[in-house]
Amino acid sequence: MEQILPLLLPFIIVLIQIADSYLRYLSFASGMTKKEKERLLSSLALWGLLAFLAYSLLFENSGIRVSLYKAVLMLGWIPFLAIFMLAVRRNLLQHIFVHGMVALWSFSLHSLSSIAVVLCFVDRAEDVFLSLHGLLYPAWFLLLLPIERYFFRRMLPPNQFFTARPYGYYIAALPYIILFSHILLLADGTLLHSWQERFSRLVLPVSFFFLYRHALMAGEEFYARRKAQRDASRLEKQFAFLERRHRLVVHNQKRLSVLRHDLRHNFRLLSAMLQEGKIEDAIDHIKSRMDLLEANPPLAGNSLVDSAISVQFWRAKRLGIHIRREVHFPSGEEDPTAPALHRDLALLVSALLGNAIEASEKLAATSKEISFDLVSEGRKWKMEIVNGSPCPPEFGKDGLPRRRKGEEDSMGTGMKILSMFLSKYNARAQFSCKDSCVTCLVSWEVAP
């Protein structure tokens, strides 16, 4: 028996630490990839074998003593946690919190083992007593496995709990605050502690689990309410935007109606001038009408794209930015594109023109100008935007401009929309910067 214990106890301790790693795995399993799971399994198996050899040598040379047994249990988990964190790369606070909850559960099972061994095997030798104490842990673990699987699969709070600072630190530290005082009392060479300490160690972590679940449900309800409020606010802003866009479309339609009326009037006026031989007056009148037409941007003939262009032109005009434009859009019956393209194109136009306006707004020059071309030739499309920029953009690995640190996220949002458009329509985008002018050229061909 004495020859078996130095091998049996290390095996039991490794089994305990593998069991704790399994509880950590349950908390992250739903978000892990197959590659992460394979890497974790192989790493834990290798370290488990090395740990077994190390513990066997340690107990063989030093003997099975209370202080050594406690030291191995209290420190042996560190490499297993490090391996887990390297294999499963997630938010550090999530790892800290999950390990703390696993430590609390493990602490409770050790307390159960302590009570059972004291009740049934208190008269055994120290090495046998410690081996039986360790052996009971896997037994409790397997007996309570359905409960463990249920709780630890739902253990990880929503990510908002950890991203909201400093509250994320408080949540991650909670389990350790509960454990701290008891760990200090146990970190000695005493084999048997008082019954009051044993029951305290057992009840306190269990009580914390119930309090945590209540706090988690309350927190989830709080975040659900906040999300509902944000969604309602977003919908309200969207409705306001749609209403403003509708007013702009109606306003442009009225202006076009007035222009058509004026055009008929101008034809009659020009006819009268020519009949009377007033050539110079007719030329001056044509020039004045051309200036008026130039002040009114041509529309694409599609309500969604019209709205996106109109909103950005209206925004640029308010900021004192002039937009030179050329828009050639296929007419209704000849339009070979699907309605989905109109939606995506309206979103892309709004995002890229918005980025160009924001960049032009930062220019110190009094004369700010943007060139906007949207041309369709059958199934081939081309959109080009040229605008001034106070500083040359930084380009990512994908060749698209990326947001500088400290800048607003509108640039990043525009590039995400562009990336999705490029992927969906197999389009090409080219960016260049020369003499503080940034040129964006997007071209694609619509499949028949």
C-alpha positions in Angstrom: 0.0 0.0 0.0 2.8 2.4 0.9 4.5 1.8 -2.5 1.2 2.5 -4.4 0.3 5.8 -2.7 3.2 7.9 -4.1 1.9 7.0 -7.6 -1.9 7.0 -6.8 -1.9 10.4 -5.2 -0.2 12.2 -8.1 -2.6 10.6 -10.5 -5.5 11.7 -8.4 -4.2 15.3 -8.2 -3.7 15.5 -12.0 -7.2 14.1 -12.4 -8.5 16.9 -10.2 -6.8 19.5 -12.2 -8.0 18.0 -15.5 -11.5 18.0 -14.0 -11.2 21.8 -13.2 -10.0 22.4 -16.8 -13.1 20.6 -18.1 -15.3 23.0 -16.1 -13.4 26.0 -17.6 -13.9 24.4 -21.0 -17.7 24.2 -20.5 -17.8 27.9 -20.0 -16.0 28.7 -23.3 -17.1 25.6 -25.4 -19.9 27.3 -27.4 -17.5 29.9 -28.8 -14.5 27.6 -29.4 -13.4 26.4 -32.9 -12.5 22.8 -33.7 -8.8 23.8 -33.9 -8.9 25.4 -30.4 -10.4 22.3 -28.9 -7.8 20.0 -30.5 -5.0 22.3 -29.4 -6.4 22.4 -25.8 -6.8 18.7 -25.6 -3.3 17.8 -26.8 -1.7 20.5 -24.6 -3.5 19.4 -21.4 -2.8 15.7 -22.1 0.9 16.5 -22.5 1.2 18.6 -19.4 -0.9 16.2 -17.4 1.6 13.5 -18.1 4.6 15.8 -17.2 2.8 16.9 -14.0 2.1 13.3 -13.0 5.8 12.5 -13.3 6.8 15.6 -11.4 4.3 15.0 -8.6 5.4 11.3 -8.4 9.1 12.3 -7.9 8.1 15.0 -5.4 6.1 12.6 -3.2 8.6 9.8 -3.6 11.5 12.0 -2.4 9.6 14.1 0.2 6.9 11.7 1.4 3.2 12.4 1.5 2.8 15.2 4.0 -0.1 17.7 4.6 1.9 20.8 3.8 3.2 19.3 0.5 -0.3 18.0 -0.5 -1.8 21.4 0.1 1.0 23.2 -1.8 0.6 21.0 -4.8 -3.2 21.5 -4.8 -2.9 25.3 -4.3 -0.2 25.9 -6.9 -0.5 23.0 -9.4 -3.5 24.6 -11.2 -1.3 27.5 -12.5 0.3 25.7 -15.5 -3.1 24.2 -16.4 -4.7 27.7 -16.4 -1.8 29.1 -18.5 -2.2 26.4 -21.1 -6.0 27.0 -21.2 -5.5 30.7 -21.7 -2.9 30.2 -24.5 -5.1 27.6 -26.3 -8.3 29.6 -25.9 -7.5 33.2 -26.5 -10.4 35.3 -25.1 -10.9 38.4 -22.9 -8.5 38.2 -20.0 -11.2 39.2 -17.5 -13.4 36.4 -18.8 -10.6 33.9 -18.1 -10.0 35.4 -14.6 -13.7 35.2 -13.7 -14.3 31.7 -15.0 -11.2 30.4 -13.1 -12.4 32.1 -9.9 -15.8 30.3 -10.2 -14.1 27.0 -10.9 -11.9 27.6 -7.9 -15.0 28.2 -5.7 -16.6 25.0 -7.0 -13.4 23.0 -6.4 -13.2 24.5 -3.0 -16.7 23.3 -2.2 -15.9 19.7 -3.4 -12.7 19.7 -1.3 -14.8 20.7 1.7 -17.3 17.9 1.1 -14.4 15.5 0.8 -12.9 16.8 4.1 -16.2 16.3 5.9 -16.7 12.7 4.5 -13.1 11.7 5.3 -13.3 13.0 8.9 -16.6 11.2 9.5 -15.5 7.9 8.0 -11.7 7.6 8.0 -10.4 9.9 10.8 -8.3 7.2 12.4 -6.3 6.3 9.3 -2.6 7.2 8.7 -1.9 10.7 7.3 -0.9 9.4 3.8 -4.0 7.2 3.5 -6.2 10.0 4.9 -4.8 12.4 2.2 -5.2 9.9 -0.6 -8.8 9.2 0.4 -9.5 12.9 0.6 -8.1 13.3 -3.0 -9.9 10.2 -4.3 -13.3 11.5 -3.1 -13.0 14.7 -5.3 -13.4 12.8 -8.6 -16.3 10.9 -7.0 -18.1 14.1 -6.1 -17.2 15.6 -9.5 -18.8 12.7 -11.4 -21.8 12.5 -9.1 -22.6 16.3 -9.6 -21.6 16.3 -13.3 -25.2 17.1 -14.5 -25.4 20.1 -12.2 -21.9 21.2 -13.2 -22.6 20.9 -16.9 -25.8 23.0 -16.5 -24.2 25.8 -14.5 -20.8 26.1 -16.1 -22.3 26.1 -19.6 -24.2 29.2 -18.5 -21.5 30.6 -16.2 -20.0 33.2 -18.5 -21.9 36.5 -18.2 -22.6 38.6 -21.4 -19.5 40.4 -22.7 -21.0 43.8 -21.7 -20.3 42.8 -18.1 -16.6 42.8 -18.8 -16.3 45.7 -21.3 -18.1 48.1 -19.0 -15.1 49.4 -16.9 -14.5 49.4 -14.0 -17.4 47.1 -13.4 -15.8 44.4 -15.4 -12.9 44.3 -12.9 -15.3 44.0 -10.0 -17.2 41.1 -11.5 -13.9 39.2 -12.4 -12.6 39.7 -8.8 -15.8 38.6 -7.0 -14.9 34.9 -6.7 -11.4 35.6 -5.4 -12.8 38.0 -2.7 -14.9 35.1 -1.4 -12.0 32.7 -1.5 -9.3 34.9 -0.1 -9.9 34.6 3.7 -10.5 30.8 3.6 -7.4 30.1 1.5 -5.3 32.0 4.1 -6.7 29.8 6.9 -6.0 26.6 5.0 -2.4 27.5 3.9 -0.8 25.7 6.8 0.3 22.2 7.8 -2.8 21.4 9.9 -4.5 18.2 8.9 -7.8 18.6 10.8 -9.6 21.9 11.2 -12.6 22.7 13.3 -16.1 21.7 12.2 -17.1 25.4 12.2 -14.4 26.1 9.5 -15.5 23.1 7.5 -19.1 24.1 7.3 -18.2 27.7 6.7 -16.0 26.6 3.7 -18.9 24.6 2.4 -21.8 27.1 2.8 -20.1 30.3 1.8 -19.2 29.3 -1.9 -22.6 27.7 -2.4 -24.4 30.8 -1.1 -22.2 32.9 -3.5 -23.3 30.7 -6.5 -26.9 31.4 -5.8 -26.3 35.2 -5.3 -24.2 35.2 -8.5 -27.0 33.6 -10.5 -29.5 36.2 -9.1 -27.1 39.1 -9.9 -26.5 37.6 -13.4 -30.2 37.4 -14.2 -30.8 40.9 -12.9 -27.8 42.2 -15.0 -29.1 40.4 -18.1 -32.5 42.0 -17.6 -30.9 45.4 -17.1 -28.9 45.0 -20.4 -32.0 43.8 -22.2 -33.8 47.0 -21.1 -30.9 49.1 -22.2 -30.7 47.3 -25.5 -34.5 47.9 -26.0 -34.0 51.6 -25.2 -31.1 51.8 -27.7 -33.1 50.0 -30.3 -36.1 52.4 -29.8 -33.8 55.4 -30.0 -32.2 54.0 -33.2 -35.6 53.4 -34.8 -36.7 56.9 -33.8 -33.6 58.3 -35.5 -34.1 56.2 -38.6 -37.7 57.4 -38.8 -36.6 61.0 -38.5 -33.9 60.4 -41.2 -36.5 58.8 -43.5 -38.9 61.6 -43.0 -36.1 64.2 -43.7 -35.1 62.2 -46.8 -38.8 62.1 -48.0 -39.0 65.8 -47.6 -35.9 66.3 -49.7 -37.2 64.0 -52.4 -40.5 65.8 -52.5 -38.7 69.1 -52.5 -36.5 68.0 -55.5 -39.5 66.8 -57.4 -41.2 70.2 -57.0 -38.0 71.9 -58.1 -37.9 69.6 -61.2 -41.5 70.4 -61.9 -40.8 74.1 -61.7 -37.8 73.7 -64.0 -39.9 71.9 -66.6 -42.4 74.8 -66.5 -39.6 77.3 -66.7 -38.1 75.4 -69.6 -41.3 75.7 -71.7 -41.4 79.4 -70.8 -37.8 79.8 -71.8 -38.3 78.1 -75.1 -41.1 80.6 -75.9 -39.0 83.5 -74.7 -36.0 82.4 -76.8 -38.2 81.9 -79.8 -39.5 85.4 -79.5 -35.9 86.8 -79.1 -34.7 85.0 -82.2 -37.7 86.1 -84.2 -36.9 89.7 -83.2 -33.2 89.2 -84.1 -31.9 89.7 -80.5 -29.1 87.2 -80.7 -26.9 88.6 -77.9 -29.9 88.7 -75.5 -30.7 85.1 -76.4 -27.1 83.9 -75.7 -27.1 85.8 -72.3 -30.4 84.2 -71.4 -29.1 80.7 -72.3 -26.0 81.3 -70.1 -28.1 82.3 -67.1 -30.3 79.2 -67.5 -27.3 77.0 -67.7 -26.0 78.4 -64.4 -29.4 77.7 -62.9 -29.4 74.1 -64.1 -25.8 73.6 -62.7 -27.1 74.6 -59.3 -29.5 71.7 -59.3 -27.9 68.2 -59.2 -29.1 65.6 -61.6 -30.8 62.6 -59.9 -30.3 59.0 -60.6 -33.9 58.2 -61.3 -34.1 55.6 -58.5 -35.8 56.7 -55.3 -33.3 55.0 -52.9 -30.2 56.3 -54.7 -31.9 59.7 -55.3 -32.5 60.0 -51.5 -28.9 59.1 -50.6 -27.4 61.6 -53.1 -29.9 64.3 -52.1 -29.2 64.0 -48.4 -25.4 64.2 -48.9 -25.7 67.1 -51.4 -27.9 69.0 -48.9 -25.4 68.3 -46.1 -22.5 69.5 -48.2 -24.3 72.7 -49.2 -24.9 73.5 -45.6 -21.2 73.1 -44.9 -20.2 75.3 -47.8 -18.8 72.4 -49.9 -19.5 72.5 -53.6 -20.0 69.1 -55.4 -19.4 68.7 -59.1 -21.3 65.7 -60.3 -22.1 63.5 -63.2 -24.8 60.9 -62.8 -25.9 58.5 -65.6 -28.4 55.9 -64.3 -30.3 53.4 -66.4 -34.0 54.3 -66.9 -36.7 52.2 -65.3 -37.5 49.6 -68.0 -33.9 49.4 -69.3 -32.4 49.0 -65.9 -30.7 45.6 -65.9 -29.9 45.7 -62.2 -31.8 44.0 -59.3 -33.5 46.0 -56.6 -31.0 44.6 -54.1 -28.3 46.6 -56.0 -30.2 49.8 -55.6 -30.3 49.3 -51.8 -26.7 48.5 -51.6 -25.7 51.3 -53.9 -27.7 53.8 -52.0 -25.9 52.7 -48.8 -22.5 52.8 -50.4 -23.1 56.3 -52.0 -24.2 57.6 -48.6 -21.2 56.2 -46.7 -18.5 57.2 -49.2 -19.9 60.7 -49.9 -20.3 61.1 -46.1 -16.6 60.3 -45.6 -15.6 62.7 -48.4 -17.7 65.5 -46.9 -16.2 64.9 -43.4 -12.7 65.0 -44.9 -13.4 68.2 -46.9 -14.9 69.9 -43.9 -11.6 69.7 -42.1 -9.8 71.5 -44.9 -8.6 75.0 -44.1 -9.3 76.2 -47.6 -12.2 78.5 -48.1 -13.0 76.8 -51.5 -13.9 73.2 -50.8 -15.0 71.0 -53.6 -15.9 67.3 -54.2 -16.2 65.6 -57.5 -18.8 62.8 -57.7 -19.4 60.6 -60.8 -21.8 57.7 -60.9 -22.0 56.2 -64.4 -23.7 53.1 -65.8 -23.0 51.7 -69.2 -25.2 48.7 -69.6 -24.1 46.2 -67.0 -20.8 48.0 -66.3 -20.8 50.6 -63.4 -18.3 53.1 -62.2 -18.3 55.4 -59.2 -15.6 58.0 -58.6 -15.3 60.4 -55.7 -12.4 62.9 -55.5 -12.1 65.1 -52.4 -9.5 67.1 -50.5 -8.0 65.7 -47.3 -6.1 67.5 -44.6 -3.7 64.6 -44.3 -3.0 61.5 -46.5 -5.0 58.4 -45.5 -3.4 55.3 -44.0 -4.1 52.1 -45.9 -4.7 48.7 -44.5 -3.6 45.3 -45.9 -6.7 45.2 -48.0 -5.8 48.4 -49.7 -8.6 50.4 -48.2 -8.2 53.5 -46.0 -8.3 52.7 -42.3 -9.3 54.8 -39.3 -6.5 56.5 -37.5 -6.3 56.1 -33.7 -8.4 58.8 -32.1 -10.5 59.5 -35.2 -14.3 59.0 -35.3 -15.5 55.6 -36.4 -17.4 56.9 -39.5 -14.4 56.2 -41.7 -14.3 52.6 -40.4 -18.0 52.2 -41.0 -17.8 53.4 -44.6 -14.9 51.0 -45.3 -16.9 48.1 -43.8 -19.8 49.0 -46.1 -17.4 49.2 -49.1 -15.8 45.9 -48.2 -19.2 44.2 -48.1 -20.1 45.7 -51.4 -16.9 44.6 -53.0 -17.4 41.1 -51.8 -21.0 40.8 -52.8 -20.7 42.2 -56.3 -17.1 41.1 -57.0 -16.2 44.8 -57.5 -12.9 46.5 -57.5 -11.8 49.6 -55.5 -8.8 51.8 -56.1 -7.6 54.6 -53.8 -4.9 57.1 -54.6 -3.7 60.3 -53.0 -2.0 63.1 -54.8 -1.5 66.8 -53.9 -3.8 66.4 -50.8 -6.6 65.0 -53.0 -8.0 61.5 -52.4 -9.5 59.6 -55.3 -11.8 56.6 -54.7 -12.8 54.6 -57.8 -15.2 51.7 -57.5 -16.1 49.6 -60.6 -18.2 46.5 -61.0 -20.2 44.6 -63.5 -23.7 43.3 -62.8 -24.2 39.6 -63.7 -27.0 38.9 -66.2 
